[in-house]
Amino acid sequence: MAETITVEALRERLEKGEKLTVLDVRDRDDYAEWRIPGALHCDAYEDLAAGRAGPVATVEVPLDRPVVTVCYAGVTSAVAADALRARGLDAVSLAGGMNAWTAAWNSADIAMPGSTTRVVQLRRTGKGCLSYIVVSDGEAAVIDPSLDASVYVELARKNGWRLAHVVETHVHADHLSRGRALWAAVGSKLHLPRTSRVAFPYEPVDEGTRIAVGRTELVAMRTPGHTHESTCYQLEGRLLFTGDTLFLDAVGRPDLEADVHEAKARAVALHGSLQRILRLPAGTLVAPCHVGAPVPFDRRPLVAELRQVRARTPMLSLARDEFVDRLTQRLPPPPPNHHAIVKANEAGEAPWSDAPKLEAGANRCAVR
C-alpha cells in the first residue's frame, strides 16, 4: 500500500463501506468541530509536529483493518503513519489532510412517494454543505451547488439528465458557490434571488417565481433574515429547500457582513420568515443547505418533517423580541475567511486555486 491516500480514494472506500480506521491526530477542539465521519481521535499534534510519535506509539486501533491518519494538511499525519507502520500496522496518511477533505462528498436520495420527481441530496461531508438535484422528465435543476461542477456534470451524464437550471437560495458566506462554474460548463439558466449584491447576470427570483423543471416546478418563497435576499423553494407542496434560513435543529445567523444594527434588523426579519414557514403543513420535509456535523456515508438523507424541526428547535417557539435577543446573544464565531468568500461570490469570480484554504473549517451558519 502507498504511504498516502488521496481524498477521492478514501471517499470511494468509505462509500463502498470498506473496513478501515481513520485516526485524527489534530488538536481536540478542532477534531470536535470538524472531522471525518467515524474517525477516532488521538491528541498527538504537538508531539508529531516536533517529530515525536508521542501518544501514537501506544494508541489502540483495530488490528484487522488499514489505518488512515489525518491532520490539517497531511504533514504531521505522515509522521503518525510512519509511527504506526513501525508498530507493524498497515497505515497511510491522507494527502492534503482535512484541508483537502473539505471537498469530499457522498449522496442520498430523498423519497418522494407517489411522485415521478427524483431528488438527490449531495453532501460535502467534510464541510457540512448540502446541495440538491431535482429531476423530472429527464430535466434537472441543481440547488445551492457547493461541489466541483464536474460532480454534477458527471452525475447528469451517467443518468441521462439535462442540467437546465442552477438555483441559489442566497449569496453564501462559508463556501464558494459553484453556480457560475456550472452555468458556464453546461449553459444552464442561473437563478438567484433578486439582489443588487452581485456583479454578474442572472435570472432574478422574486416571491412566487416558478421555475419549471420537466413536469414539476420550484416555487420561490422569499425568507429574508439570514441575508436580505434569502429565499426558500417549495417542491410539490411537500418539500422545502430552506438554504440557511432553517436547519434541522437550528436557525440561520443574521450577522454575516452586517453591523450590529443591521444584524438586529435581519433577526427581526428572520423571525417573521420562520413564522411564515411554520404555517406550512407540519409534514413538509425541510431540506437545508448545511448541517453542523460530519455527514456519514450511509445514504440516508438529512431531512426532517417540519413538525420534527419545530420540536428540535426551541427558538422557533419564542416571541419576536425574545427570539431576537437570544439569537444575537448566541452567535458562534463567523466562518473562517467569510469576507473573502462573500466577495468572490458577489463578483462571480472564484479563486479556485485557493478554495481548499478558503473553505477549510466547519460550517458556522447555524444558531441553536
C-alpha positions as a Markdown table, in Angstrom:
| # | Residue | x | y | z |
|---|---|---|---|---|
| 1 | Met | 0.0 | 0.0 | 0.0 |
| 2 | Ala | 1.2 | 3.5 | -0.8 |
| 3 | Glu | 2.2 | 5.7 | 2.1 |
| 4 | Thr | -0.5 | 8.3 | 1.3 |
| 5 | Ile | -4.1 | 8.0 | 0.1 |
| 6 | Thr | -5.9 | 10.7 | -1.9 |
| 7 | Val | -9.2 | 12.2 | -0.8 |
| 8 | Glu | -11.0 | 10.6 | -3.7 |
| 9 | Ala | -9.6 | 7.2 | -3.0 |
| 10 | Leu | -10.6 | 7.4 | 0.7 |
| 11 | Arg | -14.1 | 8.8 | -0.3 |
| 12 | Glu | -14.6 | 5.8 | -2.6 |
| 13 | Arg | -13.6 | 3.3 | 0.0 |
| 14 | Leu | -15.9 | 4.8 | 2.6 |
| 15 | Glu | -18.7 | 4.9 | 0.0 |
| 16 | Lys | -18.3 | 1.2 | -0.5 |
| 17 | Gly | -18.4 | 0.5 | 3.2 |
| 18 | Glu | -14.8 | -0.9 | 3.4 |
| 19 | Lys | -13.5 | -1.6 | 6.8 |
| 20 | Leu | -10.8 | 0.9 | 7.8 |
| 21 | Thr | -9.8 | 3.1 | 10.7 |
| 22 | Val | -9.5 | 6.9 | 10.3 |
| 23 | Leu | -7.2 | 8.2 | 13.1 |
| 24 | Asp | -7.4 | 12.0 | 13.5 |
| 25 | Val | -4.2 | 13.4 | 15.2 |
| 26 | Arg | -5.2 | 17.1 | 15.3 |
| 27 | Asp | -6.0 | 19.1 | 18.5 |
| 28 | Arg | -9.1 | 18.0 | 20.4 |
| 29 | Asp | -11.1 | 21.2 | 19.8 |
| 30 | Asp | -10.6 | 21.0 | 16.0 |
| 31 | Tyr | -11.5 | 17.3 | 15.9 |
| 32 | Ala | -14.7 | 18.0 | 17.9 |
| 33 | Glu | -15.8 | 20.7 | 15.5 |
| 34 | Trp | -14.7 | 19.3 | 12.1 |
| 35 | Arg | -13.8 | 15.7 | 11.3 |
| 36 | Ile | -14.3 | 12.7 | 9.0 |
| 37 | Pro | -17.3 | 10.6 | 10.0 |
| 38 | Gly | -16.4 | 7.8 | 12.4 |
| 39 | Ala | -12.8 | 9.0 | 12.9 |
| 40 | Leu | -11.0 | 8.1 | 16.1 |
| 41 | His | -9.0 | 10.8 | 17.9 |
| 42 | Cys | -5.5 | 10.8 | 19.2 |
| 43 | Asp | -4.4 | 14.1 | 20.7 |
| 44 | Ala | -0.9 | 14.0 | 19.3 |
| 45 | Tyr | -0.4 | 17.0 | 17.1 |
| 46 | Glu | 2.2 | 18.8 | 19.2 |
| 47 | Asp | 4.3 | 15.7 | 19.6 |
| 48 | Leu | 4.1 | 14.8 | 15.9 |
| 49 | Ala | 4.9 | 18.4 | 14.8 |
| 50 | Ala | 8.1 | 18.1 | 16.9 |
| 51 | Gly | 8.9 | 14.8 | 15.1 |
| 52 | Arg | 7.9 | 12.5 | 18.1 |
| 53 | Ala | 5.4 | 9.7 | 17.9 |
| 54 | Gly | 4.0 | 10.6 | 21.3 |
| 55 | Pro | 0.6 | 9.0 | 22.0 |
| 56 | Val | 0.6 | 7.5 | 18.5 |
| 57 | Ala | 3.2 | 5.0 | 19.8 |
| 58 | Thr | 0.6 | 3.4 | 22.1 |
| 59 | Val | -2.8 | 4.3 | 20.7 |
| 60 | Glu | -5.2 | 1.4 | 20.4 |
| 61 | Val | -6.6 | 0.8 | 17.0 |
| 62 | Pro | -8.3 | -2.3 | 15.4 |
| 63 | Leu | -5.6 | -4.6 | 14.1 |
| 64 | Asp | -7.8 | -6.2 | 11.3 |
| 65 | Arg | -8.0 | -3.2 | 9.0 |
| 66 | Pro | -5.9 | -0.4 | 7.5 |
| 67 | Val | -5.4 | 2.9 | 9.3 |
| 68 | Val | -5.6 | 6.3 | 7.6 |
| 69 | Thr | -4.1 | 9.1 | 9.6 |
| 70 | Val | -5.4 | 12.6 | 9.3 |
| 71 | Cys | -4.1 | 16.1 | 10.3 |
| 72 | Tyr | -4.6 | 19.6 | 8.9 |
| 73 | Ala | -2.6 | 19.5 | 5.7 |
| 74 | Gly | -1.1 | 15.9 | 5.6 |
| 75 | Val | 2.3 | 16.7 | 7.2 |
| 76 | Thr | 2.1 | 15.6 | 10.8 |
| 77 | Ser | -0.3 | 12.7 | 9.8 |
| 78 | Ala | 2.6 | 11.4 | 7.7 |
| 79 | Val | 4.7 | 11.2 | 10.9 |
| 80 | Ala | 1.8 | 9.4 | 12.6 |
| 81 | Ala | 1.6 | 6.9 | 9.7 |
| 82 | Asp | 5.3 | 6.2 | 9.9 |
| 83 | Ala | 5.0 | 5.5 | 13.7 |
| 84 | Leu | 2.1 | 3.1 | 13.1 |
| 85 | Arg | 3.9 | 1.3 | 10.4 |
| 86 | Ala | 6.9 | 0.9 | 12.8 |
| 87 | Arg | 4.4 | -1.0 | 15.0 |
| 88 | Gly | 3.6 | -3.3 | 12.1 |
| 89 | Leu | 0.3 | -1.7 | 11.2 |
| 90 | Asp | -1.0 | -1.1 | 7.7 |
| 91 | Ala | -1.1 | 2.7 | 7.8 |
| 92 | Val | -1.2 | 5.6 | 5.3 |
| 93 | Ser | -1.6 | 9.4 | 5.6 |
| 94 | Leu | -4.4 | 11.3 | 4.0 |
| 95 | Ala | -2.8 | 13.6 | 1.4 |
| 96 | Gly | -3.7 | 17.2 | 2.0 |
| 97 | Gly | -5.3 | 16.4 | 5.3 |
| 98 | Met | -8.6 | 18.0 | 6.4 |
| 99 | Asn | -8.0 | 21.0 | 4.1 |
| 100 | Ala | -8.3 | 18.6 | 1.1 |
| 101 | Trp | -11.1 | 16.5 | 2.7 |
| 102 | Thr | -13.4 | 19.6 | 2.8 |
| 103 | Ala | -14.2 | 18.7 | -0.9 |
| 104 | Ala | -15.2 | 15.1 | -0.2 |
| 105 | Trp | -18.8 | 14.2 | -0.7 |
| 106 | Asn | -21.5 | 11.5 | -0.6 |
| 107 | Ser | -25.1 | 11.3 | -1.7 |
| 108 | Ala | -28.6 | 10.1 | -0.7 |
| 109 | Asp | -32.0 | 10.1 | -2.4 |
| 110 | Ile | -34.9 | 11.8 | -0.8 |
| 111 | Ala | -38.1 | 9.7 | -1.1 |
| 112 | Met | -41.0 | 11.3 | -2.9 |
| 113 | Pro | -43.7 | 8.6 | -2.7 |
| 114 | Gly | -46.3 | 8.9 | -5.4 |
| 115 | Ser | -44.2 | 11.3 | -7.4 |
| 116 | Thr | -42.2 | 10.8 | -10.6 |
| 117 | Thr | -39.8 | 13.5 | -9.4 |
| 118 | Arg | -36.4 | 12.4 | -8.1 |
| 119 | Val | -34.4 | 14.4 | -5.5 |
| 120 | Val | -30.8 | 13.7 | -4.8 |
| 121 | Gln | -29.0 | 15.2 | -1.8 |
| 122 | Leu | -25.3 | 15.8 | -2.4 |
| 123 | Arg | -23.3 | 16.2 | 0.8 |
| 124 | Arg | -19.9 | 17.7 | 1.3 |
| 125 | Thr | -19.1 | 15.6 | 4.2 |
| 126 | Gly | -16.0 | 17.5 | 5.1 |
| 127 | Lys | -17.8 | 20.8 | 5.2 |
| 128 | Gly | -21.4 | 20.1 | 6.0 |
| 129 | Cys | -22.7 | 21.7 | 2.8 |
| 130 | Leu | -25.8 | 20.1 | 1.2 |
| 131 | Ser | -26.8 | 20.7 | -2.4 |
| 132 | Tyr | -29.6 | 19.0 | -4.4 |
| 133 | Ile | -30.5 | 17.8 | -7.8 |
| 134 | Val | -34.2 | 17.9 | -8.7 |
| 135 | Val | -35.0 | 15.7 | -11.7 |
| 136 | Ser | -38.3 | 15.4 | -13.7 |
| 137 | Asp | -38.8 | 14.0 | -17.1 |
| 138 | Gly | -35.0 | 14.0 | -17.8 |
| 139 | Glu | -34.6 | 17.7 | -16.9 |
| 140 | Ala | -32.7 | 18.7 | -13.8 |
| 141 | Ala | -32.1 | 21.7 | -11.5 |
| 142 | Val | -29.2 | 22.0 | -9.1 |
| 143 | Ile | -29.9 | 23.8 | -5.9 |
| 144 | Asp | -27.0 | 25.5 | -4.0 |
| 145 | Pro | -24.1 | 23.8 | -5.8 |
| 146 | Ser | -21.2 | 23.6 | -3.5 |
| 147 | Leu | -19.3 | 20.7 | -5.1 |
| 148 | Asp | -17.0 | 21.0 | -8.0 |
| 149 | Ala | -19.1 | 21.5 | -11.2 |
| 150 | Ser | -17.7 | 18.3 | -12.7 |
| 151 | Val | -19.5 | 16.2 | -10.0 |
| 152 | Tyr | -23.0 | 17.5 | -11.2 |
| 153 | Val | -22.0 | 17.2 | -14.8 |
| 154 | Glu | -20.8 | 13.6 | -14.4 |
| 155 | Leu | -23.9 | 12.6 | -12.5 |
| 156 | Ala | -26.1 | 14.1 | -15.2 |
| 157 | Arg | -24.1 | 12.3 | -17.9 |
| 158 | Lys | -24.4 | 8.9 | -16.2 |
| 159 | Asn | -28.1 | 9.3 | -15.6 |
| 160 | Gly | -29.0 | 11.0 | -18.9 |
| 161 | Trp | -30.2 | 14.2 | -17.3 |
| 162 | Arg | -30.1 | 17.6 | -18.9 |
| 163 | Leu | -28.9 | 20.2 | -16.4 |
| 164 | Ala | -31.3 | 23.0 | -17.3 |
| 165 | His | -31.2 | 25.2 | -14.1 |
| 166 | Val | -28.9 | 26.3 | -11.4 |
| 167 | Val | -30.7 | 27.7 | -8.4 |
| 168 | Glu | -29.3 | 29.6 | -5.4 |
| 169 | Thr | -31.0 | 30.3 | -2.1 |
| 170 | His | -28.8 | 33.3 | -1.3 |
| 171 | Val | -25.3 | 34.7 | -1.6 |
| 172 | His | -23.2 | 32.2 | 0.5 |
| 173 | Ala | -20.6 | 33.1 | 3.1 |
| 174 | Asp | -19.0 | 29.8 | 4.0 |
| 175 | His | -18.3 | 28.2 | 0.7 |
| 176 | Leu | -17.5 | 29.3 | -2.9 |
| 177 | Ser | -20.6 | 28.9 | -5.0 |
| 178 | Arg | -20.2 | 26.6 | -8.0 |
| 179 | Gly | -23.2 | 28.1 | -9.6 |
| 180 | Arg | -21.4 | 30.2 | -12.2 |
| 181 | Ala | -18.9 | 27.4 | -13.0 |
| 182 | Leu | -21.8 | 25.0 | -13.6 |
| 183 | Trp | -23.7 | 27.6 | -15.7 |
| 184 | Ala | -20.5 | 28.1 | -17.8 |
| 185 | Ala | -20.0 | 24.3 | -18.1 |
| 186 | Val | -23.4 | 23.3 | -19.4 |
| 187 | Gly | -25.2 | 26.6 | -20.4 |
| 188 | Ser | -28.0 | 26.2 | -17.8 |
| 189 | Lys | -30.1 | 29.1 | -16.6 |
| 190 | Leu | -28.7 | 30.6 | -13.4 |
| 191 | His | -31.4 | 31.7 | -10.9 |
| 192 | Leu | -30.6 | 33.9 | -7.9 |
| 193 | Pro | -33.0 | 35.8 | -5.5 |
| 194 | Arg | -33.2 | 39.3 | -6.8 |
| 195 | Thr | -30.4 | 41.4 | -5.3 |
| 196 | Ser | -28.1 | 44.2 | -6.1 |
| 197 | Arg | -25.2 | 42.5 | -4.4 |
| 198 | Val | -23.8 | 40.5 | -7.4 |
| 199 | Ala | -21.9 | 41.8 | -10.4 |
| 200 | Phe | -23.0 | 39.2 | -13.0 |
| 201 | Pro | -26.1 | 38.5 | -15.0 |
| 202 | Tyr | -28.7 | 36.0 | -13.6 |
| 203 | Glu | -32.4 | 35.1 | -13.8 |
| 204 | Pro | -33.9 | 37.1 | -10.9 |
| 205 | Val | -36.2 | 35.2 | -8.4 |
| 206 | Asp | -39.0 | 37.0 | -6.6 |
| 207 | Glu | -41.7 | 35.9 | -4.3 |
| 208 | Gly | -43.8 | 33.3 | -6.1 |
| 209 | Thr | -41.4 | 32.8 | -9.0 |
| 210 | Arg | -41.9 | 29.4 | -10.6 |
| 211 | Ile | -39.0 | 27.5 | -12.1 |
| 212 | Ala | -40.3 | 24.7 | -14.4 |
| 213 | Val | -38.2 | 21.5 | -14.2 |
| 214 | Gly | -39.6 | 18.9 | -16.5 |
| 215 | Arg | -43.2 | 18.2 | -15.3 |
| 216 | Thr | -42.6 | 19.7 | -11.9 |
| 217 | Glu | -41.6 | 23.2 | -10.6 |
| 218 | Leu | -39.9 | 25.0 | -7.8 |
| 219 | Val | -41.9 | 27.8 | -6.3 |
| 220 | Ala | -39.9 | 30.7 | -4.6 |
| 221 | Met | -40.7 | 31.8 | -1.1 |
| 222 | Arg | -38.8 | 34.9 | 0.0 |
| 223 | Thr | -37.5 | 34.5 | 3.5 |
| 224 | Pro | -35.2 | 37.4 | 4.5 |
| 225 | Gly | -33.2 | 37.2 | 7.7 |
| 226 | His | -30.0 | 35.2 | 7.2 |
| 227 | Thr | -29.4 | 37.6 | 4.3 |
| 228 | His | -31.7 | 40.1 | 2.8 |
| 229 | Glu | -32.2 | 38.1 | -0.4 |
| 230 | Ser | -32.6 | 34.6 | 1.3 |
| 231 | Thr | -35.2 | 32.5 | -0.5 |
| 232 | Cys | -36.7 | 29.1 | 0.1 |
| 233 | Tyr | -38.1 | 26.9 | -2.7 |
| 234 | Gln | -41.2 | 24.6 | -2.4 |
| 235 | Leu | -41.4 | 21.4 | -4.4 |
| 236 | Glu | -44.8 | 19.9 | -5.0 |
| 237 | Gly | -46.2 | 21.2 | -1.7 |
| 238 | Arg | -44.2 | 18.5 | 0.3 |
| 239 | Leu | -40.5 | 19.5 | 0.3 |
| 240 | Leu | -38.9 | 22.9 | 1.2 |
| 241 | Phe | -35.4 | 23.8 | 0.3 |
| 242 | Thr | -34.5 | 26.2 | 3.1 |
| 243 | Gly | -30.9 | 27.3 | 2.4 |
| 244 | Asp | -29.5 | 28.8 | 5.6 |
| 245 | Thr | -32.8 | 30.1 | 6.8 |
| 246 | Leu | -33.9 | 27.0 | 8.7 |
| 247 | Phe | -31.8 | 23.9 | 9.6 |
| 248 | Leu | -32.9 | 20.6 | 11.1 |
| 249 | Asp | -32.3 | 21.7 | 14.6 |
| 250 | Ala | -31.3 | 25.4 | 14.4 |
| 251 | Val | -31.9 | 28.7 | 12.6 |
| 252 | Gly | -29.7 | 30.8 | 10.4 |
| 253 | Arg | -27.5 | 33.5 | 11.7 |
| 254 | Pro | -28.3 | 37.2 | 10.8 |
| 255 | Asp | -24.9 | 38.9 | 11.3 |
| 256 | Leu | -22.6 | 38.0 | 8.5 |
| 257 | Glu | -21.5 | 41.1 | 6.6 |
| 258 | Ala | -23.7 | 43.2 | 8.9 |
| 259 | Asp | -23.1 | 45.7 | 11.6 |
| 260 | Val | -24.9 | 45.4 | 15.0 |
| 261 | His | -27.9 | 47.4 | 13.9 |
| 262 | Glu | -28.4 | 45.6 | 10.6 |
| 263 | Ala | -27.9 | 42.2 | 12.3 |
| 264 | Lys | -30.8 | 43.0 | 14.7 |
| 265 | Ala | -33.0 | 44.2 | 11.8 |
| 266 | Arg | -32.2 | 40.9 | 10.0 |
| 267 | Ala | -33.0 | 38.9 | 13.1 |
| 268 | Val | -36.4 | 40.6 | 13.2 |
| 269 | Ala | -37.0 | 39.7 | 9.6 |
| 270 | Leu | -35.8 | 36.1 | 10.2 |
| 271 | His | -38.4 | 35.7 | 13.0 |
| 272 | Gly | -41.1 | 36.7 | 10.5 |
| 273 | Ser | -39.8 | 34.4 | 7.8 |
| 274 | Leu | -39.6 | 31.4 | 10.2 |
| 275 | Gln | -43.1 | 32.0 | 11.4 |
| 276 | Arg | -44.3 | 32.0 | 7.8 |
| 277 | Ile | -42.5 | 28.7 | 7.2 |
| 278 | Leu | -44.1 | 27.2 | 10.4 |
| 279 | Arg | -47.5 | 27.9 | 8.8 |
| 280 | Leu | -46.8 | 25.3 | 6.1 |
| 281 | Pro | -48.2 | 21.8 | 6.6 |
| 282 | Ala | -46.5 | 20.0 | 9.5 |
| 283 | Gly | -45.4 | 17.1 | 7.3 |
| 284 | Thr | -43.4 | 19.3 | 4.9 |
| 285 | Leu | -39.9 | 18.0 | 4.6 |
| 286 | Val | -37.2 | 20.5 | 5.4 |
| 287 | Ala | -34.1 | 20.3 | 3.3 |
| 288 | Pro | -31.4 | 22.8 | 4.4 |
| 289 | Cys | -28.1 | 23.6 | 2.6 |
| 290 | His | -26.0 | 22.9 | 5.7 |
| 291 | Val | -25.6 | 20.6 | 8.7 |
| 292 | Gly | -23.3 | 21.0 | 11.6 |
| 293 | Ala | -21.9 | 17.5 | 11.9 |
| 294 | Pro | -19.8 | 15.3 | 9.6 |
| 295 | Val | -22.1 | 13.6 | 7.0 |
| 296 | Pro | -21.9 | 9.8 | 7.3 |
| 297 | Phe | -21.6 | 7.5 | 4.2 |
| 298 | Asp | -25.0 | 5.9 | 5.0 |
| 299 | Arg | -27.1 | 7.1 | 2.0 |
| 300 | Arg | -29.7 | 8.4 | 4.5 |
| 301 | Pro | -31.0 | 11.8 | 3.5 |
| 302 | Leu | -30.6 | 14.6 | 6.0 |
| 303 | Val | -34.1 | 15.9 | 6.0 |
| 304 | Ala | -36.9 | 16.1 | 8.6 |
| 305 | Glu | -40.6 | 16.9 | 8.8 |
| 306 | Leu | -41.4 | 20.5 | 9.8 |
| 307 | Arg | -43.1 | 19.2 | 13.0 |
| 308 | Gln | -39.8 | 17.4 | 13.9 |
| 309 | Val | -37.7 | 20.5 | 13.2 |
| 310 | Arg | -40.1 | 22.6 | 15.3 |
| 311 | Ala | -39.8 | 20.2 | 18.3 |
| 312 | Arg | -36.0 | 20.1 | 18.0 |
| 313 | Thr | -35.6 | 23.9 | 17.7 |
| 314 | Pro | -36.8 | 25.7 | 20.9 |
| 315 | Met | -36.0 | 29.1 | 19.3 |
| 316 | Leu | -38.9 | 28.6 | 16.9 |
| 317 | Ser | -41.4 | 28.9 | 19.7 |
| 318 | Leu | -40.1 | 32.3 | 21.0 |
| 319 | Ala | -41.9 | 35.6 | 20.6 |
| 320 | Arg | -40.2 | 38.1 | 18.4 |
| 321 | Asp | -38.3 | 40.2 | 20.9 |
| 322 | Glu | -37.1 | 37.2 | 22.9 |
| 323 | Phe | -36.1 | 35.5 | 19.6 |
| 324 | Val | -34.0 | 38.5 | 18.5 |
| 325 | Asp | -32.3 | 38.8 | 21.9 |
| 326 | Arg | -31.4 | 35.1 | 22.1 |
| 327 | Leu | -30.3 | 34.8 | 18.5 |
| 328 | Thr | -28.0 | 37.8 | 18.7 |
| 329 | Gln | -26.5 | 36.6 | 22.0 |
| 330 | Arg | -25.8 | 33.1 | 20.8 |
| 331 | Leu | -23.9 | 33.8 | 17.6 |
| 332 | Pro | -21.0 | 31.4 | 17.0 |
| 333 | Pro | -17.6 | 32.7 | 15.6 |
| 334 | Pro | -18.0 | 33.6 | 12.0 |
| 335 | Pro | -16.9 | 31.1 | 9.3 |
| 336 | Pro | -13.2 | 31.4 | 8.5 |
| 337 | Asn | -12.4 | 33.6 | 5.5 |
| 338 | His | -16.1 | 34.6 | 5.1 |
| 339 | His | -15.2 | 38.1 | 3.9 |
| 340 | Ala | -13.2 | 36.7 | 1.0 |
| 341 | Ile | -15.8 | 34.1 | 0.2 |
| 342 | Val | -18.6 | 36.6 | 0.1 |
| 343 | Lys | -16.6 | 39.0 | -2.1 |
| 344 | Ala | -15.8 | 36.1 | -4.5 |
| 345 | Asn | -19.5 | 35.0 | -4.6 |
| 346 | Glu | -20.7 | 38.6 | -5.2 |
| 347 | Ala | -18.2 | 39.0 | -8.0 |
| 348 | Gly | -18.9 | 35.6 | -9.6 |
| 349 | Glu | -15.2 | 35.1 | -10.0 |
| 350 | Ala | -13.9 | 32.5 | -7.5 |
| 351 | Pro | -10.2 | 32.0 | -6.7 |
| 352 | Trp | -10.4 | 28.2 | -7.3 |
| 353 | Ser | -6.7 | 27.6 | -6.6 |
| 354 | Asp | -7.3 | 29.0 | -3.1 |
| 355 | Ala | -10.5 | 27.1 | -2.5 |
| 356 | Pro | -9.2 | 24.4 | -0.1 |
| 357 | Lys | -7.6 | 27.0 | 2.1 |
| 358 | Leu | -10.6 | 29.4 | 2.0 |
| 359 | Glu | -13.2 | 26.8 | 2.7 |
| 360 | Ala | -11.3 | 24.8 | 5.3 |
| 361 | Gly | -13.2 | 24.5 | 8.6 |
| 362 | Ala | -16.6 | 23.6 | 10.0 |
| 363 | Asn | -19.9 | 25.2 | 9.0 |
| 364 | Arg | -20.9 | 28.0 | 11.3 |
| 365 | Cys | -24.1 | 29.3 | 9.8 |
| 366 | Ala | -26.5 | 27.9 | 12.4 |
| 367 | Val | -27.6 | 29.2 | 15.8 |
| 368 | Arg | -29.3 | 26.9 | 18.4 |
